[in-house]
Amino acid sequence: MGVESYNFFIYPKENMVKLTDDGWETYGSHSVLFTNVTNALKSMLNVNSYTSKESWSDDDPECYYSYADETCIIEIQINSGVKSEKVDEISVRFAVYNPEGTFEKAIKLCRNIGILLGMNVLDMKLHESLDFSNEIQVMKSKQKYYEKREQFFSMFSLPDGVIARPLYCSEVWNIVKGER
């Protein structure tokens, strides 16, 4: 989880998730069929497969999707980029640099994925699995996002709103380096 992105971790409801030295790990034997995950993603408006610029040579392109509309881009990665019959995790992230409203769309996307596949959604910054019926918890998640967004802009002395177009997480560093 880099400073440029805000991340959610989606995992089967029957499993547990814990922060370890290596990052977030799931514990449990439950999973969702890969075909069920891809069918659910393909059924969602504005969600399509894409080729990640950050993928490793051994990553499977079938594991990468994105939600993209005229206002934001949200990246989706299945099983850490490794295709297998069963899915233990789905990562959803977006660049904090993206225009206002991206957080709300990401929350809605995560909620819909969770409902369709019977999975929980962990806010990786808040360190809590989200109960979407708990407005206070969702507001705490949104507050964590705004804190991270503010930290990013402050760290690089960038004015908020300097870029109004949607970006993939990998494109953010080009902006920071002044290449775009």
NUMARRO-521893 format. One record per residue (C-alpha): residue number from 1; residue in three letters; x, y, z. Coordinates in nm, 4 decimals, always signed. Example, Ala and Ser with C-alpha at 12.3 -4.5 7.8 and 13.67 -1.06 7.14 Angstrom:
2
resi: 1 resn: ALA c1: +1.2300 c2: -0.4500 c3: +0.7800
resi: 2 resn: SER c1: +1.3670 c2: -0.1060 c3: +0.7140
REM end
This chain:
180
resi: 1 resn: MET c1: +0.0000 c2: +0.0000 c3: +0.0000
resi: 2 resn: GLY c1: +0.1879 c2: +0.3012 c3: -0.1289
resi: 3 resn: VAL c1: +0.1429 c2: +0.6628 c3: -0.0300
resi: 4 resn: GLU c1: -0.0197 c2: +0.7263 c3: -0.3694
resi: 5 resn: SER c1: -0.3086 c2: +0.4817 c3: -0.3299
resi: 6 resn: TYR c1: -0.6001 c2: +0.3961 c3: -0.1046
resi: 7 resn: ASN c1: -0.6645 c2: +0.0240 c3: -0.0723
resi: 8 resn: PHE c1: -0.9399 c2: -0.2192 c3: +0.0131
resi: 9 resn: PHE c1: -0.8930 c2: -0.5937 c3: +0.0626
resi: 10 resn: ILE c1: -1.1911 c2: -0.8204 c3: -0.0131
resi: 11 resn: TYR c1: -1.1935 c2: -1.1723 c3: +0.1308
resi: 12 resn: PRO c1: -1.4416 c2: -1.4564 c3: +0.1989
resi: 13 resn: LYS c1: -1.6691 c2: -1.3857 c3: +0.4976
resi: 14 resn: GLU c1: -1.5875 c2: -1.7170 c3: +0.6641
resi: 15 resn: ASN c1: -1.2137 c2: -1.6370 c3: +0.6727
resi: 16 resn: MET c1: -1.0207 c2: -1.4070 c3: +0.9034
resi: 17 resn: VAL c1: -0.7729 c2: -1.1384 c3: +0.8055
resi: 18 resn: LYS c1: -0.4704 c2: -1.0216 c3: +1.0025
resi: 19 resn: LEU c1: -0.1927 c2: -0.7668 c3: +0.9521
resi: 20 resn: THR c1: +0.1468 c2: -0.9393 c3: +0.9506
resi: 21 resn: ASP c1: +0.5032 c2: -0.8283 c3: +0.8738
resi: 22 resn: ASP c1: +0.4358 c2: -0.9262 c3: +0.5119
resi: 23 resn: GLY c1: +0.1090 c2: -0.7320 c3: +0.4862
resi: 24 resn: TRP c1: -0.2528 c2: -0.8421 c3: +0.5158
resi: 25 resn: GLU c1: -0.2961 c2: -1.2197 c3: +0.5266
resi: 26 resn: THR c1: -0.6145 c2: -1.4246 c3: +0.5147
resi: 27 resn: TYR c1: -0.6672 c2: -1.7262 c3: +0.7358
resi: 28 resn: GLY c1: -0.9253 c2: -1.9893 c3: +0.6560
resi: 29 resn: SER c1: -1.0088 c2: -2.2409 c3: +0.3906
resi: 30 resn: HIS c1: -1.2964 c2: -2.0638 c3: +0.2205
resi: 31 resn: SER c1: -1.2662 c2: -1.9206 c3: -0.1283
resi: 32 resn: VAL c1: -1.4725 c2: -1.8168 c3: -0.4296
resi: 33 resn: LEU c1: -1.4423 c2: -1.9697 c3: -0.7754
resi: 34 resn: PHE c1: -1.2346 c2: -1.7596 c3: -1.0151
resi: 35 resn: THR c1: -1.5101 c2: -1.7789 c3: -1.2778
resi: 36 resn: ASN c1: -1.7648 c2: -1.6446 c3: -1.0257
resi: 37 resn: VAL c1: -1.5373 c2: -1.3489 c3: -0.9506
resi: 38 resn: THR c1: -1.4737 c2: -1.2637 c3: -1.3154
resi: 39 resn: ASN c1: -1.8423 c2: -1.3058 c3: -1.4045
resi: 40 resn: ALA c1: -1.9392 c2: -1.0718 c3: -1.1184
resi: 41 resn: LEU c1: -1.6844 c2: -0.8112 c3: -1.2287
resi: 42 resn: LYS c1: -1.7883 c2: -0.8341 c3: -1.5936
resi: 43 resn: SER c1: -2.1509 c2: -0.7778 c3: -1.4922
resi: 44 resn: MET c1: -2.0717 c2: -0.4395 c3: -1.3354
resi: 45 resn: LEU c1: -2.1112 c2: -0.1138 c3: -1.5219
resi: 46 resn: ASN c1: -1.7784 c2: +0.0453 c3: -1.6259
resi: 47 resn: VAL c1: -1.5709 c2: -0.2555 c3: -1.5114
resi: 48 resn: ASN c1: -1.3452 c2: -0.4075 c3: -1.7775
resi: 49 resn: SER c1: -1.0275 c2: -0.6094 c3: -1.7954
resi: 50 resn: TYR c1: -0.7071 c2: -0.4109 c3: -1.8356
resi: 51 resn: THR c1: -0.3324 c2: -0.4608 c3: -1.8548
resi: 52 resn: SER c1: -0.1603 c2: -0.3320 c3: -1.5450
resi: 53 resn: LYS c1: +0.1596 c2: -0.1356 c3: -1.6073
resi: 54 resn: GLU c1: +0.2852 c2: -0.2562 c3: -1.2685
resi: 55 resn: SER c1: +0.2318 c2: -0.6270 c3: -1.3218
resi: 56 resn: TRP c1: +0.5191 c2: -0.8735 c3: -1.3071
resi: 57 resn: SER c1: +0.6024 c2: -1.0921 c3: -1.6055
resi: 58 resn: ASP c1: +0.4524 c2: -1.3944 c3: -1.4295
resi: 59 resn: ASP c1: +0.1269 c2: -1.2154 c3: -1.3400
resi: 60 resn: ASP c1: -0.1810 c2: -1.3372 c3: -1.5221
resi: 61 resn: PRO c1: -0.3595 c2: -1.0676 c3: -1.7244
resi: 62 resn: GLU c1: -0.6957 c2: -1.2326 c3: -1.6449
resi: 63 resn: CYS c1: -0.6520 c2: -1.1117 c3: -1.2850
resi: 64 resn: TYR c1: -0.6675 c2: -0.7389 c3: -1.3650
resi: 65 resn: TYR c1: -0.9794 c2: -0.5270 c3: -1.3999
resi: 66 resn: SER c1: -1.0587 c2: -0.1634 c3: -1.3585
resi: 67 resn: TYR c1: -1.3618 c2: +0.0522 c3: -1.3039
resi: 68 resn: ALA c1: -1.3176 c2: +0.3544 c3: -1.5295
resi: 69 resn: ASP c1: -1.5565 c2: +0.6342 c3: -1.6106
resi: 70 resn: GLU c1: -1.5103 c2: +0.9982 c3: -1.7024
resi: 71 resn: THR c1: -1.4303 c2: +1.0946 c3: -1.3416
resi: 72 resn: CYS c1: -1.2204 c2: +0.8172 c3: -1.1867
resi: 73 resn: ILE c1: -1.0225 c2: +0.4958 c3: -1.2225
resi: 74 resn: ILE c1: -1.0360 c2: +0.2165 c3: -0.9643
resi: 75 resn: GLU c1: -0.8049 c2: -0.0830 c3: -1.0050
resi: 76 resn: ILE c1: -0.9046 c2: -0.4406 c3: -0.9183
resi: 77 resn: GLN c1: -0.6575 c2: -0.7261 c3: -0.8777
resi: 78 resn: ILE c1: -0.7630 c2: -1.0875 c3: -0.8202
resi: 79 resn: ASN c1: -0.5454 c2: -1.3202 c3: -0.6064
resi: 80 resn: SER c1: -0.2414 c2: -1.0885 c3: -0.6124
resi: 81 resn: GLY c1: -0.2253 c2: -1.1318 c3: -0.9905
resi: 82 resn: VAL c1: -0.2055 c2: -1.5120 c3: -0.9867
resi: 83 resn: LYS c1: -0.4827 c2: -1.7015 c3: -1.1653
resi: 84 resn: SER c1: -0.6069 c2: -2.0129 c3: -0.9890
resi: 85 resn: GLU c1: -0.9365 c2: -2.1994 c3: -0.9697
resi: 86 resn: LYS c1: -1.0164 c2: -2.0448 c3: -0.6307
resi: 87 resn: VAL c1: -0.9926 c2: -1.6837 c3: -0.5176
resi: 88 resn: ASP c1: -0.8891 c2: -1.5975 c3: -0.1623
resi: 89 resn: GLU c1: -0.8590 c2: -1.2219 c3: -0.2051
resi: 90 resn: ILE c1: -0.9419 c2: -0.9284 c3: -0.4258
resi: 91 resn: SER c1: -0.7541 c2: -0.6012 c3: -0.3986
resi: 92 resn: VAL c1: -0.9261 c2: -0.2753 c3: -0.4886
resi: 93 resn: ARG c1: -0.7275 c2: +0.0465 c3: -0.5008
resi: 94 resn: PHE c1: -0.7290 c2: +0.3924 c3: -0.6473
resi: 95 resn: ALA c1: -0.4874 c2: +0.6838 c3: -0.6635
resi: 96 resn: VAL c1: -0.5553 c2: +0.9391 c3: -0.3895
resi: 97 resn: TYR c1: -0.4725 c2: +1.1904 c3: -0.6594
resi: 98 resn: ASN c1: -0.7977 c2: +1.1073 c3: -0.8412
resi: 99 resn: PRO c1: -1.0749 c2: +1.3680 c3: -0.8401
resi: 100 resn: GLU c1: -1.3228 c2: +1.4051 c3: -0.5541
resi: 101 resn: GLY c1: -1.5918 c2: +1.1379 c3: -0.5517
resi: 102 resn: THR c1: -1.3578 c2: +0.8484 c3: -0.6284
resi: 103 resn: PHE c1: -1.3746 c2: +0.7233 c3: -0.2694
resi: 104 resn: GLU c1: -1.7538 c2: +0.6994 c3: -0.2829
resi: 105 resn: LYS c1: -1.7411 c2: +0.5056 c3: -0.6091
resi: 106 resn: ALA c1: -1.4770 c2: +0.2702 c3: -0.4666
resi: 107 resn: ILE c1: -1.6898 c2: +0.2055 c3: -0.1578
resi: 108 resn: LYS c1: -1.9920 c2: +0.1306 c3: -0.3764
resi: 109 resn: LEU c1: -1.7845 c2: -0.1002 c3: -0.5978
resi: 110 resn: CYS c1: -1.6426 c2: -0.2877 c3: -0.2965
resi: 111 resn: ARG c1: -1.9870 c2: -0.3177 c3: -0.1393
resi: 112 resn: ASN c1: -2.1311 c2: -0.4604 c3: -0.4621
resi: 113 resn: ILE c1: -1.8447 c2: -0.7092 c3: -0.5017
resi: 114 resn: GLY c1: -1.8926 c2: -0.8163 c3: -0.1397
resi: 115 resn: ILE c1: -2.2658 c2: -0.8686 c3: -0.1837
resi: 116 resn: LEU c1: -2.2363 c2: -1.0553 c3: -0.5149
resi: 117 resn: LEU c1: -1.9631 c2: -1.2896 c3: -0.3901
resi: 118 resn: GLY c1: -2.0372 c2: -1.3206 c3: -0.0164
resi: 119 resn: MET c1: -1.7166 c2: -1.1456 c3: +0.0849
resi: 120 resn: ASN c1: -1.6039 c2: -0.8924 c3: +0.3471
resi: 121 resn: VAL c1: -1.4348 c2: -0.5636 c3: +0.2666
resi: 122 resn: LEU c1: -1.1364 c2: -0.4522 c3: +0.4732
resi: 123 resn: ASP c1: -1.0289 c2: -0.0896 c3: +0.4695
resi: 124 resn: MET c1: -0.6524 c2: -0.1415 c3: +0.4849
resi: 125 resn: LYS c1: -0.5829 c2: +0.2046 c3: +0.6309
resi: 126 resn: LEU c1: -0.8603 c2: +0.1875 c3: +0.8900
resi: 127 resn: HIS c1: -0.7659 c2: -0.1757 c3: +0.9724
resi: 128 resn: GLU c1: -1.1329 c2: -0.2724 c3: +0.9952
resi: 129 resn: SER c1: -1.3726 c2: -0.4830 c3: +0.7933
resi: 130 resn: LEU c1: -1.6510 c2: -0.2517 c3: +0.6875
resi: 131 resn: ASP c1: -2.0118 c2: -0.2923 c3: +0.7900
resi: 132 resn: PHE c1: -2.1814 c2: -0.0819 c3: +0.5237
resi: 133 resn: SER c1: -2.4915 c2: -0.0411 c3: +0.7411
resi: 134 resn: ASN c1: -2.2760 c2: +0.1344 c3: +1.0045
resi: 135 resn: GLU c1: -2.2633 c2: +0.4943 c3: +0.8825
resi: 136 resn: ILE c1: -2.0142 c2: +0.5943 c3: +1.1517
resi: 137 resn: GLN c1: -1.7665 c2: +0.3285 c3: +1.0417
resi: 138 resn: VAL c1: -1.8032 c2: +0.4258 c3: +0.6751
resi: 139 resn: MET c1: -1.7446 c2: +0.7892 c3: +0.7732
resi: 140 resn: LYS c1: -1.4287 c2: +0.6849 c3: +0.9650
resi: 141 resn: SER c1: -1.3101 c2: +0.5096 c3: +0.6499
resi: 142 resn: LYS c1: -1.3759 c2: +0.8222 c3: +0.4460
resi: 143 resn: GLN c1: -1.1888 c2: +1.0319 c3: +0.7033
resi: 144 resn: LYS c1: -0.8845 c2: +0.7990 c3: +0.6756
resi: 145 resn: TYR c1: -0.8963 c2: +0.8447 c3: +0.2991
resi: 146 resn: TYR c1: -0.9036 c2: +1.2246 c3: +0.3275
resi: 147 resn: GLU c1: -0.6138 c2: +1.2157 c3: +0.5752
resi: 148 resn: LYS c1: -0.4084 c2: +1.0054 c3: +0.3326
resi: 149 resn: ARG c1: -0.5027 c2: +1.2304 c3: +0.0407
resi: 150 resn: GLU c1: -0.4007 c2: +1.5412 c3: +0.2353
resi: 151 resn: GLN c1: -0.0743 c2: +1.3733 c3: +0.3415
resi: 152 resn: PHE c1: +0.0070 c2: +1.2930 c3: -0.0215
resi: 153 resn: PHE c1: -0.0521 c2: +1.6467 c3: -0.1466
resi: 154 resn: SER c1: +0.1408 c2: +1.7922 c3: +0.1479
resi: 155 resn: MET c1: +0.4346 c2: +1.5517 c3: +0.1092
resi: 156 resn: PHE c1: +0.4924 c2: +1.6572 c3: -0.2501
resi: 157 resn: SER c1: +0.3838 c2: +2.0217 c3: -0.2078
resi: 158 resn: LEU c1: +0.1148 c2: +1.9806 c3: -0.4696
resi: 159 resn: PRO c1: -0.1960 c2: +2.1963 c3: -0.4849
resi: 160 resn: ASP c1: -0.5166 c2: +1.9967 c3: -0.4443
resi: 161 resn: GLY c1: -0.6948 c2: +1.9562 c3: -0.7759
resi: 162 resn: VAL c1: -0.3847 c2: +2.0237 c3: -0.9873
resi: 163 resn: ILE c1: -0.4873 c2: +1.7258 c3: -1.2022
resi: 164 resn: ALA c1: -0.8557 c2: +1.6876 c3: -1.2739
resi: 165 resn: ARG c1: -0.8438 c2: +1.3777 c3: -1.4927
resi: 166 resn: PRO c1: -0.8539 c2: +1.0197 c3: -1.3622
resi: 167 resn: LEU c1: -0.5235 c2: +0.8351 c3: -1.3172
resi: 168 resn: TYR c1: -0.4063 c2: +0.4801 c3: -1.2580
resi: 169 resn: CYS c1: -0.1879 c2: +0.4453 c3: -0.9489
resi: 170 resn: SER c1: +0.1219 c2: +0.3879 c3: -1.1648
resi: 171 resn: GLU c1: +0.0649 c2: +0.7188 c3: -1.3468
resi: 172 resn: VAL c1: +0.0773 c2: +0.9270 c3: -1.0293
resi: 173 resn: TRP c1: +0.4566 c2: +0.9190 c3: -1.0097
resi: 174 resn: ASN c1: +0.4832 c2: +1.0688 c3: -1.3591
resi: 175 resn: ILE c1: +0.2840 c2: +1.3672 c3: -1.2323
resi: 176 resn: VAL c1: +0.4948 c2: +1.4015 c3: -0.9183
resi: 177 resn: LYS c1: +0.8158 c2: +1.3909 c3: -1.1250
resi: 178 resn: GLY c1: +0.6714 c2: +1.6563 c3: -1.3569
resi: 179 resn: GLU c1: +0.6674 c2: +1.4288 c3: -1.6600
resi: 180 resn: ARG c1: +0.3037 c2: +1.5055 c3: -1.7434
REM end
